[in-house]
Amino acid sequence: MKILHIEDCPQISAVYSDILKISGHDYESTVDSREGLELVLKSNYDVILLDLGLPYYTGFEFLADLKSNKPSEIRKIVIVSGSELEEFQIQFLKNQGVYAIHQKPISIQSLISKMMPQNVLSNIIQK
């Protein structure tokens, strides 16, 4: 899978990078969510891992701009955030069409196993 990780903590991104690249995934990351939006608008990713608690330009702002510019990509978003979400926020994210919402800490292996069935199913449907 081609994965983009938008995360403001470089240490977390480094751990994800090591594990995902060893697992054979094409992994890119950015600590700047505006740069992340530019990457999504010009490239095609299978999964976009998004932290919500980003400085200067939050994950919610990222989602709003993505929905305006390339709404088909919203379904590829997997929220991985340390932010405590209220029920109305979870419902908002689900209504926007995000694929999944996970609270940190989550093991990368668990995250991958939750993403893989969807990816396999999508490939089967597209063929």
N, C-alpha and C positions, 0 to 999 in steps of 0.2 A: 504494500500500500504506500501511496505517497501521502505523507503526513506533514502538516504545518502545525507548529506549536507556538501559540502566542502567550508568553509567560514573562512576567517582569523580573523573575529571579533566575539569573544565569546558572546558578548551581542546580536548580531543579531541571532546567533545560538540558544541562550537561548529562545528568543522570538519565533522562529520557532518551537523549541522543545515543548514549552508549548502548542501552538496552535495545532500543528500536533498530538501530543500525545492525547490531549483532543478530537480531531476529530477521534481518533481510529487508527491512523497510527503508524507503527513501524518506529521510527526515530533514526538515528545515525548521529553524526556529528564529524568533525575533522577540526582543524585549519591548519593542515599540509597536503598539497596536495600530497606529496609523500606517506604518510600514507593512504590518500584517494585512491590512485591508488592501493596500496596493498589490501585495503578492497574490492575494486571493482573486483580485480583479483581473490580473494578467496571466495567472496559471490555473491549472486544474489539479485539485487535491482530492484524494479519496476521503480524508478525514481532516478536520480542523479542530485542534484542541485549543480551547479558549479559557483563559483565566478571566474572571469578571472584575476582580479588584485591581485593575491596572491604573497606574497614575496618569494624570493629564487627559486621557482618552479612555474611558472605561469600556469594559466588555459590552455593557448595554448600549453605549454609543456606537461601538463597532457593529453590533447587530443591527441597529437602526440604519446605519449607512450601508451596510451590506444588503439589507432588505431593499433599500432604495435603488442600489446600483446593480446587484446581481442576486436576486431573491432565490434563485435555484440552489445557491450554495448554503443557505440556512440549514437545510436538512443534513448537511455534512458536519455540523457543529456538535462537538461534544464538550460540554461545560465541565471543566475540572477546576474547582475554585475552593479556596479556604474561607470564602465569605459565607457567613450564616445567612441563608435565604429564608425569607418569609414565604408563607404559602402563596400569597398573591404574586410574588416574584417568580416562583416556580411555575405557577399557572401561566403567567405572562410568557415565560420562556417556551413552555410547551405550545402555547397558542401561536408563537412566532414560528414554530416548526423545528426547533432544535432537536437533534437526534436523541441526546441523552444528557443528564445532569448528574454529576458526581461530586461529592464533597471530599476535599483533601483531609487527611491523607488517603490515598488509594494506591494500591500497588500497580505498577505498570503492567505486570503480567495479567492482573485481573482486568484492567482497562482494555488490554488487547483482546482478551478472551470475550469481552462484552462487545467489542467492535467487530470481531471476525464473523460471527454468524450473519450479521447484516450485510457485510461486504460480500460474502459468498452468495447470499440470497440475491443481492443486487446484480451480481455477475450472471447468475443463472437466468434471472428475469430479462436482462438486456440481450441475451443471446437468442 
